[in-house]
């Protein structure tokens, strides 16, 4: 039965991997998208202990591991790969890209969120917003520009008619402050995260960051996972036939 369980566990893990690859492929043209990868590990190892009694007057018993048995595999987590993507020139004044570390800050109804997608627009109120209509933050709150042709330098300073009107807020997070994906190509930080305000960010105006998901690599990985899934499926079918045959033969005894 253990072989059947292992085959079924492998099929479940590969199913999650296929779904993750499909998501990476569907977002290959999404600005600033970061691919995710599925991490699979064995179930918690089962420890067998030897109980050795001491002398009659001993107050403790000695415990020692005598073996380890790893049972099946499962999805441990899905991690986001935060490697920068390639920059693509657009020439549009409200297209911004961060070639290095950092995130733009946007305000949503659920609170502040973070994004690498710099395809911004101007709202009817003259506020810089992202594709979801959420205000983009500067150092003093939502960035108010009143024009769709500002000049933005590499430090994130925003100039309108030669006058400094705002400076984009760009934050970076330490590796231990995990960030997970949310809708509208946004990321949410851990509640106890302490972001670092980048005093010298690298902001490119007229550029967009492409997804860091490589088409060739994702297609190759999809083929590998599908073959692994099919192999586990065939193994489970063999075990099913063996168990069925064993049950029929035992019933005839």
C-alpha atoms as an extended CHARMM CRD file, in Angstrom:
* protein
*
       253  EXT
         1         1  UNK       CA              0.0000000000        0.0000000000        0.0000000000  PROA      1               0.0000000000
         2         2  UNK       CA              2.9000000000        2.3700000000        0.6390000000  PROA      2               0.0000000000
         3         3  UNK       CA              3.7950000000        2.4070000000       -3.0650000000  PROA      3               0.0000000000
         4         4  UNK       CA              0.2170000000        3.3500000000       -3.9510000000  PROA      4               0.0000000000
         5         5  UNK       CA              0.2530000000        6.2000000000       -1.4390000000  PROA      5               0.0000000000
         6         6  UNK       CA              3.6070000000        7.4470000000       -2.7650000000  PROA      6               0.0000000000
         7         7  UNK       CA              2.2970000000        7.4230000000       -6.3500000000  PROA      7               0.0000000000
         8         8  UNK       CA             -0.8420000000        9.3010000000       -5.3120000000  PROA      8               0.0000000000
         9         9  UNK       CA              1.2480000000       11.8500000000       -3.3700000000  PROA      9               0.0000000000
        10        10  UNK       CA              3.4690000000       12.4100000000       -6.3980000000  PROA      10              0.0000000000
        11        11  UNK       CA              0.4200000000       12.9820000000       -8.6100000000  PROA      11              0.0000000000
        12        12  UNK       CA             -0.9820000000       15.5710000000       -6.1850000000  PROA      12              0.0000000000
        13        13  UNK       CA              2.3320000000       17.4500000000       -6.0100000000  PROA      13              0.0000000000
        14        14  UNK       CA              2.7300000000       17.4280000000       -9.7860000000  PROA      14              0.0000000000
        15        15  UNK       CA             -0.8250000000       18.6790000000      -10.1960000000  PROA      15              0.0000000000
        16        16  UNK       CA              0.0080000000       21.7250000000       -8.0460000000  PROA      16              0.0000000000
        17        17  UNK       CA              3.2150000000       22.2220000000      -10.0500000000  PROA      17              0.0000000000
        18        18  UNK       CA              1.2810000000       22.1580000000      -13.3320000000  PROA      18              0.0000000000
        19        19  UNK       CA             -1.1660000000       24.7570000000      -12.0030000000  PROA      19              0.0000000000
        20        20  UNK       CA              1.7340000000       26.9530000000      -10.8910000000  PROA      20              0.0000000000
        21        21  UNK       CA              3.4670000000       26.6720000000      -14.2750000000  PROA      21              0.0000000000
        22        22  UNK       CA              0.1930000000       27.5350000000      -16.0360000000  PROA      22              0.0000000000
        23        23  UNK       CA             -0.0680000000       30.6570000000      -13.8760000000  PROA      23              0.0000000000
        24        24  UNK       CA              3.5280000000       31.6320000000      -14.7280000000  PROA      24              0.0000000000
        25        25  UNK       CA              2.8520000000       31.1570000000      -18.4380000000  PROA      25              0.0000000000
        26        26  UNK       CA             -0.3890000000       33.1420000000      -18.3580000000  PROA      26              0.0000000000
        27        27  UNK       CA              1.4500000000       36.0910000000      -16.7590000000  PROA      27              0.0000000000
        28        28  UNK       CA              4.4910000000       36.0170000000      -19.0030000000  PROA      28              0.0000000000
        29        29  UNK       CA              3.4390000000       39.3840000000      -20.4940000000  PROA      29              0.0000000000
        30        30  UNK       CA              2.4060000000       40.9310000000      -17.1510000000  PROA      30              0.0000000000
        31        31  UNK       CA              4.5720000000       43.9020000000      -16.2140000000  PROA      31              0.0000000000
        32        32  UNK       CA              6.7520000000       43.2790000000      -13.1730000000  PROA      32              0.0000000000
        33        33  UNK       CA              5.4070000000       39.7590000000      -12.6390000000  PROA      33              0.0000000000
        34        34  UNK       CA              7.5750000000       37.4500000000      -10.5290000000  PROA      34              0.0000000000
        35        35  UNK       CA              7.3540000000       33.7510000000      -11.1930000000  PROA      35              0.0000000000
        36        36  UNK       CA              6.6550000000       31.3200000000       -8.3810000000  PROA      36              0.0000000000
        37        37  UNK       CA              8.0330000000       27.8500000000       -7.7730000000  PROA      37              0.0000000000
        38        38  UNK       CA              6.5810000000       24.9340000000       -5.8170000000  PROA      38              0.0000000000
        39        39  UNK       CA              8.7330000000       23.4050000000       -3.0940000000  PROA      39              0.0000000000
        40        40  UNK       CA              7.9490000000       19.7670000000       -2.2280000000  PROA      40              0.0000000000
        41        41  UNK       CA              9.3230000000       17.9000000000        0.7600000000  PROA      41              0.0000000000
        42        42  UNK       CA              8.7360000000       14.5560000000        2.4460000000  PROA      42              0.0000000000
        43        43  UNK       CA              6.1990000000       14.3110000000        5.1970000000  PROA      43              0.0000000000
        44        44  UNK       CA              7.6690000000       14.7910000000        8.6860000000  PROA      44              0.0000000000
        45        45  UNK       CA             10.0030000000       11.8870000000        9.2800000000  PROA      45              0.0000000000
        46        46  UNK       CA              8.7590000000        9.1630000000       11.5840000000  PROA      46              0.0000000000
        47        47  UNK       CA             11.1220000000        8.3770000000       14.3760000000  PROA      47              0.0000000000
        48        48  UNK       CA             11.1390000000        4.9840000000       16.0520000000  PROA      48              0.0000000000
        49        49  UNK       CA             12.4610000000        4.9770000000       19.5700000000  PROA      49              0.0000000000
        50        50  UNK       CA             13.9950000000        2.3290000000       21.7410000000  PROA      50              0.0000000000
        51        51  UNK       CA             12.8460000000        2.3510000000       25.3280000000  PROA      51              0.0000000000
        52        52  UNK       CA             15.5690000000        1.1030000000       27.6050000000  PROA      52              0.0000000000
        53        53  UNK       CA             14.8230000000        0.6770000000       31.2770000000  PROA      53              0.0000000000
        54        54  UNK       CA             17.5250000000        1.6130000000       33.7160000000  PROA      54              0.0000000000
        55        55  UNK       CA             18.2790000000        0.1470000000       37.0830000000  PROA      55              0.0000000000
        56        56  UNK       CA             15.3200000000       -0.4610000000       39.3880000000  PROA      56              0.0000000000
        57        57  UNK       CA             16.1690000000        2.6960000000       41.3040000000  PROA      57              0.0000000000
        58        58  UNK       CA             16.6050000000        4.8820000000       38.1880000000  PROA      58              0.0000000000
        59        59  UNK       CA             14.2760000000        7.8760000000       37.8820000000  PROA      59              0.0000000000
        60        60  UNK       CA             14.6030000000        8.2640000000       34.1100000000  PROA      60              0.0000000000
        61        61  UNK       CA             14.3230000000        6.0830000000       31.0440000000  PROA      61              0.0000000000
        62        62  UNK       CA             16.6780000000        6.2360000000       28.0990000000  PROA      62              0.0000000000
        63        63  UNK       CA             15.2480000000        7.0550000000       24.6850000000  PROA      63              0.0000000000
        64        64  UNK       CA             17.1900000000        6.6550000000       21.4550000000  PROA      64              0.0000000000
        65        65  UNK       CA             16.2310000000        6.7200000000       17.7810000000  PROA      65              0.0000000000
        66        66  UNK       CA             16.6430000000        3.3910000000       16.0300000000  PROA      66              0.0000000000
        67        67  UNK       CA             15.3780000000        4.3340000000       12.5880000000  PROA      67              0.0000000000
        68        68  UNK       CA             13.9110000000        6.9360000000       10.2710000000  PROA      68              0.0000000000
        69        69  UNK       CA             11.1160000000        6.3340000000        7.7800000000  PROA      69              0.0000000000
        70        70  UNK       CA             10.1320000000        9.0480000000        5.2960000000  PROA      70              0.0000000000
        71        71  UNK       CA              6.5210000000        8.7180000000        4.1400000000  PROA      71              0.0000000000
        72        72  UNK       CA              5.3700000000       10.2510000000        0.8460000000  PROA      72              0.0000000000
        73        73  UNK       CA              5.7960000000       13.8150000000       -0.3990000000  PROA      73              0.0000000000
        74        74  UNK       CA              3.6660000000       16.9460000000       -0.1870000000  PROA      74              0.0000000000
        75        75  UNK       CA              3.7660000000       20.5950000000       -1.1890000000  PROA      75              0.0000000000
        76        76  UNK       CA              5.6450000000       22.5010000000        1.5030000000  PROA      76              0.0000000000
        77        77  UNK       CA              5.2630000000       26.0230000000        0.0850000000  PROA      77              0.0000000000
        78        78  UNK       CA              5.1070000000       28.1000000000       -3.0550000000  PROA      78              0.0000000000
        79        79  UNK       CA              7.8930000000       30.6910000000       -3.1390000000  PROA      79              0.0000000000
        80        80  UNK       CA              8.1000000000       33.8530000000       -5.2270000000  PROA      80              0.0000000000
        81        81  UNK       CA             11.3600000000       34.3970000000       -7.1240000000  PROA      81              0.0000000000
        82        82  UNK       CA             12.0890000000       38.1210000000       -6.7990000000  PROA      82              0.0000000000
        83        83  UNK       CA             14.7630000000       38.3520000000       -9.4720000000  PROA      83              0.0000000000
        84        84  UNK       CA             14.5020000000       41.5100000000      -11.6130000000  PROA      84              0.0000000000
        85        85  UNK       CA             13.1080000000       41.1450000000      -15.1070000000  PROA      85              0.0000000000
        86        86  UNK       CA             14.3270000000       42.7130000000      -18.3250000000  PROA      86              0.0000000000
        87        87  UNK       CA             13.5360000000       46.3970000000      -18.8990000000  PROA      87              0.0000000000
        88        88  UNK       CA             11.5250000000       47.3060000000      -21.9900000000  PROA      88              0.0000000000
        89        89  UNK       CA             11.5440000000       50.8740000000      -23.3160000000  PROA      89              0.0000000000
        90        90  UNK       CA              8.1230000000       52.4130000000      -23.9540000000  PROA      90              0.0000000000
        91        91  UNK       CA              8.8750000000       56.1470000000      -24.0760000000  PROA      91              0.0000000000
        92        92  UNK       CA              5.7200000000       56.8500000000      -22.0550000000  PROA      92              0.0000000000
        93        93  UNK       CA              6.2430000000       59.3710000000      -19.2340000000  PROA      93              0.0000000000
        94        94  UNK       CA              4.1110000000       57.4930000000      -16.6880000000  PROA      94              0.0000000000
        95        95  UNK       CA              5.7920000000       54.1340000000      -17.2860000000  PROA      95              0.0000000000
        96        96  UNK       CA              8.3340000000       53.5090000000      -14.5220000000  PROA      96              0.0000000000
        97        97  UNK       CA             10.6570000000       50.6120000000      -13.7930000000  PROA      97              0.0000000000
        98        98  UNK       CA             12.9320000000       49.5230000000      -10.9480000000  PROA      98              0.0000000000
        99        99  UNK       CA             15.9020000000       47.5820000000      -12.3460000000  PROA      99              0.0000000000
       100       100  UNK       CA             17.2060000000       46.8010000000       -8.8530000000  PROA      100             0.0000000000
       101       101  UNK       CA             15.6040000000       46.0490000000       -5.5020000000  PROA      101             0.0000000000
       102       102  UNK       CA             12.5430000000       47.8910000000       -4.2980000000  PROA      102             0.0000000000
       103       103  UNK       CA              8.7820000000       48.2190000000       -4.6520000000  PROA      103             0.0000000000
       104       104  UNK       CA              6.4340000000       51.0390000000       -5.4930000000  PROA      104             0.0000000000
       105       105  UNK       CA              3.8810000000       51.7040000000       -2.7550000000  PROA      105             0.0000000000
       106       106  UNK       CA              0.1540000000       51.8390000000       -3.5540000000  PROA      106             0.0000000000
       107       107  UNK       CA             -2.8310000000       52.4570000000       -1.3110000000  PROA      107             0.0000000000
       108       108  UNK       CA             -5.6890000000       49.9550000000       -1.4770000000  PROA      108             0.0000000000
       109       109  UNK       CA             -8.8960000000       49.5920000000        0.5700000000  PROA      109             0.0000000000
       110       110  UNK       CA             -7.1090000000       46.7730000000        2.4540000000  PROA      110             0.0000000000
       111       111  UNK       CA             -4.0990000000       48.9510000000        3.2600000000  PROA      111             0.0000000000
       112       112  UNK       CA             -0.7180000000       49.6580000000        1.7140000000  PROA      112             0.0000000000
       113       113  UNK       CA              0.4810000000       47.1810000000       -0.8860000000  PROA      113             0.0000000000
       114       114  UNK       CA              3.6400000000       46.9350000000       -2.9810000000  PROA      114             0.0000000000
       115       115  UNK       CA              4.2210000000       46.4080000000       -6.6900000000  PROA      115             0.0000000000
       116       116  UNK       CA              6.9240000000       46.2200000000       -9.3540000000  PROA      116             0.0000000000
       117       117  UNK       CA              4.4130000000       47.0440000000      -12.0870000000  PROA      117             0.0000000000
       118       118  UNK       CA              5.1230000000       50.6600000000      -13.0060000000  PROA      118             0.0000000000
       119       119  UNK       CA              2.4660000000       51.0410000000      -15.7100000000  PROA      119             0.0000000000
       120       120  UNK       CA              0.8050000000       54.0330000000      -14.0470000000  PROA      120             0.0000000000
       121       121  UNK       CA             -1.9330000000       56.4420000000      -15.1180000000  PROA      121             0.0000000000
       122       122  UNK       CA             -3.3730000000       59.7540000000      -14.0350000000  PROA      122             0.0000000000
       123       123  UNK       CA             -6.7810000000       59.7590000000      -12.3490000000  PROA      123             0.0000000000
       124       124  UNK       CA             -9.4660000000       62.3690000000      -12.9300000000  PROA      124             0.0000000000
       125       125  UNK       CA             -8.2360000000       64.0840000000       -9.7590000000  PROA      125             0.0000000000
       126       126  UNK       CA             -4.6830000000       64.3110000000      -11.0700000000  PROA      126             0.0000000000
       127       127  UNK       CA             -3.4080000000       61.5220000000       -8.7870000000  PROA      127             0.0000000000
       128       128  UNK       CA             -0.9150000000       58.9270000000      -10.0100000000  PROA      128             0.0000000000
       129       129  UNK       CA             -2.6160000000       55.5120000000       -9.8970000000  PROA      129             0.0000000000
       130       130  UNK       CA             -1.8020000000       51.9350000000      -10.9340000000  PROA      130             0.0000000000
       131       131  UNK       CA             -3.7790000000       49.6890000000      -13.2950000000  PROA      131             0.0000000000
       132       132  UNK       CA             -6.2380000000       48.8790000000      -10.5090000000  PROA      132             0.0000000000
       133       133  UNK       CA             -6.9450000000       52.5620000000       -9.8240000000  PROA      133             0.0000000000
       134       134  UNK       CA             -5.0480000000       52.5560000000       -6.5250000000  PROA      134             0.0000000000
       135       135  UNK       CA             -3.0820000000       55.7370000000       -5.6680000000  PROA      135             0.0000000000
       136       136  UNK       CA              0.6990000000       55.5220000000       -5.8990000000  PROA      136             0.0000000000
       137       137  UNK       CA              2.4400000000       56.9490000000       -2.8560000000  PROA      137             0.0000000000
       138       138  UNK       CA              5.1060000000       59.5820000000       -2.6910000000  PROA      138             0.0000000000
       139       139  UNK       CA              6.8500000000       60.7550000000        0.4670000000  PROA      139             0.0000000000
       140       140  UNK       CA              3.8140000000       62.8310000000        1.5140000000  PROA      140             0.0000000000
       141       141  UNK       CA              1.1040000000       60.3500000000        0.5910000000  PROA      141             0.0000000000
       142       142  UNK       CA             -0.6680000000       59.8480000000       -2.7570000000  PROA      142             0.0000000000
       143       143  UNK       CA              1.3550000000       61.5020000000       -5.5350000000  PROA      143             0.0000000000
       144       144  UNK       CA             -0.5930000000       64.4260000000       -7.0230000000  PROA      144             0.0000000000
       145       145  UNK       CA              0.8020000000       65.4350000000      -10.4360000000  PROA      145             0.0000000000
       146       146  UNK       CA             -2.0320000000       67.1540000000      -12.3440000000  PROA      146             0.0000000000
       147       147  UNK       CA             -0.2260000000       66.2740000000      -15.5900000000  PROA      147             0.0000000000
       148       148  UNK       CA              0.5510000000       63.1130000000      -17.5230000000  PROA      148             0.0000000000
       149       149  UNK       CA              3.8940000000       64.4660000000      -18.7390000000  PROA      149             0.0000000000
       150       150  UNK       CA              6.0500000000       64.8670000000      -15.6470000000  PROA      150             0.0000000000
       151       151  UNK       CA              9.8160000000       64.5430000000      -15.5150000000  PROA      151             0.0000000000
       152       152  UNK       CA             10.9790000000       61.8160000000      -13.1310000000  PROA      152             0.0000000000
       153       153  UNK       CA             14.6860000000       61.4080000000      -12.4550000000  PROA      153             0.0000000000
       154       154  UNK       CA             16.5940000000       58.3050000000      -11.3400000000  PROA      154             0.0000000000
       155       155  UNK       CA             16.0940000000       59.2210000000       -7.6650000000  PROA      155             0.0000000000
       156       156  UNK       CA             12.3100000000       59.1950000000       -8.0500000000  PROA      156             0.0000000000
       157       157  UNK       CA             11.9550000000       62.9970000000       -7.8710000000  PROA      157             0.0000000000
       158       158  UNK       CA              8.9230000000       64.2330000000       -9.8190000000  PROA      158             0.0000000000
       159       159  UNK       CA              9.1470000000       67.5780000000      -11.5930000000  PROA      159             0.0000000000
       160       160  UNK       CA              6.2900000000       69.4710000000      -13.2230000000  PROA      160             0.0000000000
       161       161  UNK       CA              7.2560000000       72.5390000000      -15.2960000000  PROA      161             0.0000000000
       162       162  UNK       CA             10.6880000000       72.4350000000      -13.7100000000  PROA      162             0.0000000000
       163       163  UNK       CA              9.3130000000       72.4500000000      -10.1400000000  PROA      163             0.0000000000
       164       164  UNK       CA              9.7990000000       69.5820000000       -7.7150000000  PROA      164             0.0000000000
       165       165  UNK       CA              6.3040000000       68.4690000000       -6.6660000000  PROA      165             0.0000000000
       166       166  UNK       CA              6.8490000000       65.0340000000       -5.1060000000  PROA      166             0.0000000000
       167       167  UNK       CA              9.2760000000       62.1420000000       -4.6600000000  PROA      167             0.0000000000
       168       168  UNK       CA              8.2060000000       58.5530000000       -5.1910000000  PROA      168             0.0000000000
       169       169  UNK       CA              8.3500000000       56.2940000000       -2.1880000000  PROA      169             0.0000000000
       170       170  UNK       CA             10.3470000000       53.1440000000       -2.9630000000  PROA      170             0.0000000000
       171       171  UNK       CA             10.6700000000       50.4910000000       -0.2530000000  PROA      171             0.0000000000
       172       172  UNK       CA             12.8230000000       47.3910000000        0.0800000000  PROA      172             0.0000000000
       173       173  UNK       CA             12.2910000000       44.3960000000        2.3630000000  PROA      173             0.0000000000
       174       174  UNK       CA             14.7150000000       42.1240000000        4.1590000000  PROA      174             0.0000000000
       175       175  UNK       CA             14.7270000000       38.4530000000        3.0630000000  PROA      175             0.0000000000
       176       176  UNK       CA             13.0690000000       37.3350000000        6.2980000000  PROA      176             0.0000000000
       177       177  UNK       CA             10.1400000000       39.7220000000        5.7740000000  PROA      177             0.0000000000
       178       178  UNK       CA              8.1810000000       37.4480000000        3.4860000000  PROA      178             0.0000000000
       179       179  UNK       CA              6.0220000000       39.0430000000        0.7970000000  PROA      179             0.0000000000
       180       180  UNK       CA              3.1730000000       37.1480000000       -0.8150000000  PROA      180             0.0000000000
       181       181  UNK       CA              1.1290000000       37.8460000000       -3.9070000000  PROA      181             0.0000000000
       182       182  UNK       CA             -2.2210000000       39.5580000000       -3.9970000000  PROA      182             0.0000000000
       183       183  UNK       CA             -4.5530000000       40.7390000000       -6.7410000000  PROA      183             0.0000000000
       184       184  UNK       CA             -3.7160000000       43.4300000000       -9.3120000000  PROA      184             0.0000000000
       185       185  UNK       CA             -0.0850000000       42.2680000000       -9.3910000000  PROA      185             0.0000000000
       186       186  UNK       CA              0.4310000000       43.4740000000       -5.8170000000  PROA      186             0.0000000000
       187       187  UNK       CA              2.3320000000       42.0930000000       -2.8470000000  PROA      187             0.0000000000
       188       188  UNK       CA              1.5120000000       42.1360000000        0.8310000000  PROA      188             0.0000000000
       189       189  UNK       CA              4.2160000000       42.2420000000        3.4890000000  PROA      189             0.0000000000
       190       190  UNK       CA              4.2280000000       40.3630000000        6.7560000000  PROA      190             0.0000000000
       191       191  UNK       CA              2.5420000000       42.3020000000        9.6040000000  PROA      191             0.0000000000
       192       192  UNK       CA              5.8250000000       42.6570000000       11.4970000000  PROA      192             0.0000000000
       193       193  UNK       CA              7.8880000000       43.5930000000        8.4310000000  PROA      193             0.0000000000
       194       194  UNK       CA             10.1390000000       46.6360000000        8.7200000000  PROA      194             0.0000000000
       195       195  UNK       CA             10.6130000000       47.9960000000        5.1900000000  PROA      195             0.0000000000
       196       196  UNK       CA             13.6230000000       50.0940000000        4.3070000000  PROA      196             0.0000000000
       197       197  UNK       CA             13.0240000000       53.4160000000        2.5730000000  PROA      197             0.0000000000
       198       198  UNK       CA             15.4900000000       53.5650000000       -0.3060000000  PROA      198             0.0000000000
       199       199  UNK       CA             17.1560000000       56.9780000000       -0.2000000000  PROA      199             0.0000000000
       200       200  UNK       CA             18.8440000000       56.3860000000       -3.5500000000  PROA      200             0.0000000000
       201       201  UNK       CA             16.5010000000       54.2220000000       -5.6300000000  PROA      201             0.0000000000
       202       202  UNK       CA             17.0580000000       53.5860000000       -9.3100000000  PROA      202             0.0000000000
       203       203  UNK       CA             13.9230000000       54.6810000000      -11.1800000000  PROA      203             0.0000000000
       204       204  UNK       CA             13.7930000000       54.5010000000      -14.9820000000  PROA      204             0.0000000000
       205       205  UNK       CA             11.1660000000       56.7070000000      -16.6410000000  PROA      205             0.0000000000
       206       206  UNK       CA              9.7830000000       55.4930000000      -19.9530000000  PROA      206             0.0000000000
       207       207  UNK       CA             10.5210000000       51.8410000000      -19.2000000000  PROA      207             0.0000000000
       208       208  UNK       CA              8.5910000000       48.8370000000      -17.9010000000  PROA      208             0.0000000000
       209       209  UNK       CA              9.9380000000       45.7280000000      -16.2130000000  PROA      209             0.0000000000
       210       210  UNK       CA              8.9800000000       42.5230000000      -17.9680000000  PROA      210             0.0000000000
       211       211  UNK       CA              8.0740000000       39.3030000000      -16.1830000000  PROA      211             0.0000000000
       212       212  UNK       CA             11.0260000000       37.2380000000      -14.9820000000  PROA      212             0.0000000000
       213       213  UNK       CA              9.2780000000       34.0850000000      -16.2060000000  PROA      213             0.0000000000
       214       214  UNK       CA             11.1360000000       32.5280000000      -19.1520000000  PROA      214             0.0000000000
       215       215  UNK       CA              8.8930000000       30.9010000000      -21.7700000000  PROA      215             0.0000000000
       216       216  UNK       CA             11.3690000000       28.1920000000      -22.7930000000  PROA      216             0.0000000000
       217       217  UNK       CA             12.1660000000       27.2230000000      -19.2330000000  PROA      217             0.0000000000
       218       218  UNK       CA              8.5120000000       27.0730000000      -18.2150000000  PROA      218             0.0000000000
       219       219  UNK       CA              7.5940000000       24.9060000000      -21.2090000000  PROA      219             0.0000000000
       220       220  UNK       CA             10.4730000000       22.5280000000      -20.4710000000  PROA      220             0.0000000000
       221       221  UNK       CA              9.4450000000       22.3160000000      -16.8370000000  PROA      221             0.0000000000
       222       222  UNK       CA              5.8350000000       21.6480000000      -17.8310000000  PROA      222             0.0000000000
       223       223  UNK       CA              6.8710000000       18.7110000000      -20.0210000000  PROA      223             0.0000000000
       224       224  UNK       CA              9.0220000000       17.2830000000      -17.2270000000  PROA      224             0.0000000000
       225       225  UNK       CA              6.2130000000       17.5780000000      -14.6700000000  PROA      225             0.0000000000
       226       226  UNK       CA              3.6630000000       16.0350000000      -17.0410000000  PROA      226             0.0000000000
       227       227  UNK       CA              5.8960000000       13.0420000000      -17.6530000000  PROA      227             0.0000000000
       228       228  UNK       CA              6.4170000000       12.6370000000      -13.9210000000  PROA      228             0.0000000000
       229       229  UNK       CA              2.6600000000       12.8270000000      -13.3750000000  PROA      229             0.0000000000
       230       230  UNK       CA              1.9940000000       10.2260000000      -16.0680000000  PROA      230             0.0000000000
       231       231  UNK       CA              4.6420000000        7.8970000000      -14.6120000000  PROA      231             0.0000000000
       232       232  UNK       CA              3.0770000000        8.1260000000      -11.1470000000  PROA      232             0.0000000000
       233       233  UNK       CA             -0.3400000000        7.5400000000      -12.6900000000  PROA      233             0.0000000000
       234       234  UNK       CA              0.8370000000        4.3410000000      -14.3760000000  PROA      234             0.0000000000
       235       235  UNK       CA              2.3920000000        3.1290000000      -11.1150000000  PROA      235             0.0000000000
       236       236  UNK       CA             -0.8750000000        3.7100000000       -9.2710000000  PROA      236             0.0000000000
       237       237  UNK       CA             -2.7530000000        1.7650000000      -11.9690000000  PROA      237             0.0000000000
       238       238  UNK       CA             -0.3370000000       -1.1620000000      -11.6130000000  PROA      238             0.0000000000
       239       239  UNK       CA             -0.8170000000       -1.2060000000       -7.8510000000  PROA      239             0.0000000000
       240       240  UNK       CA             -4.5750000000       -1.0150000000       -8.3110000000  PROA      240             0.0000000000
       241       241  UNK       CA             -4.5440000000       -4.0650000000      -10.5920000000  PROA      241             0.0000000000
       242       242  UNK       CA             -2.2650000000       -5.9950000000       -8.2020000000  PROA      242             0.0000000000
       243       243  UNK       CA             -4.4940000000       -5.2270000000       -5.2260000000  PROA      243             0.0000000000
       244       244  UNK       CA             -7.5970000000       -6.1810000000       -7.1880000000  PROA      244             0.0000000000
       245       245  UNK       CA             -6.0090000000       -9.4740000000       -8.2560000000  PROA      245             0.0000000000
       246       246  UNK       CA             -4.8540000000      -10.2000000000       -4.7120000000  PROA      246             0.0000000000
       247       247  UNK       CA             -8.3430000000       -9.5310000000       -3.3370000000  PROA      247             0.0000000000
       248       248  UNK       CA             -9.9680000000      -11.8730000000       -5.9190000000  PROA      248             0.0000000000
       249       249  UNK       CA             -7.4720000000      -14.6600000000       -5.2880000000  PROA      249             0.0000000000
       250       250  UNK       CA             -7.8080000000      -14.4180000000       -1.5360000000  PROA      250             0.0000000000
       251       251  UNK       CA            -11.5810000000      -14.4880000000       -1.8480000000  PROA      251             0.0000000000
       252       252  UNK       CA            -11.3390000000      -17.7650000000       -3.7750000000  PROA      252             0.0000000000
       253       253  UNK       CA             -9.3350000000      -19.5500000000       -1.0670000000  PROA      253             0.0000000000
